Amino acid sequence: MTLEDNERTELIRYRLEEAIETIADVQLLIDNDRLRAAVNRIYYGMFYSLLALGLAYQFETSKHQQLIGWFNKNFIHARLIDPKFGKIINKASNRRTQGDYESYVEFDKATIIEMFDQMKEFIIEIERFLNSKIG
């Protein structure tokens, strides 16, 4: 599927808005002690922002590990984005997989709050990077 420039820009904005809206979802989940669900939404908030980044660079995939690998190779290893953000998305991906697919997984609230802070920082960094590169 080939997107026109204006369609691509709209989709990038949509994905960033989706990421930002997820922040409010996570806050609700944490406030209601829905910690496993919060891990899922924390990860997806970052994933949506990576989808926006991919769109900006004409890299499109629905495969999570492929998108994260592309991000790590092209932005983290290339030192365009601070390596700590590669660690943040990798850890969130692993925890999301645990929470979604393993039995009897529990997360403590302090860990979730730390992940939530990292998620917000991650989304802000991707948005900042996109704004600096594509306006």
Beta strands, then each sheet from edge to edge (+ up, - down):
end
